[in-house]
């Protein structure tokens, strides 16, 4: 699996090995620009981390979590976005 963008995302936005992190972004717009660089493969990988508990959306402000969930719905499917919301 190609993880070049996710690797960049982890390096640029990492706090405790967390690719779903907004701690290094300057705001929702910056966070959106970062997550929109993720490929579908990256999103599938990231969803796997969320599903197995290795990753969480709890540290994200609601606007950033919403951006990620919208991206998942748009790029993958609404079912995956709903699943993320329920975790």
Secondary structure, DSSP 8 states (H G I E B T S, - for coil): ---HHHHHHHHHH-SSS-SS--TTSSSHHHHHHHHTT--HHHHHHHHHHHHTTSS-STTS-HHHHHHHHHHHHHHT-HHHHHHHHH-
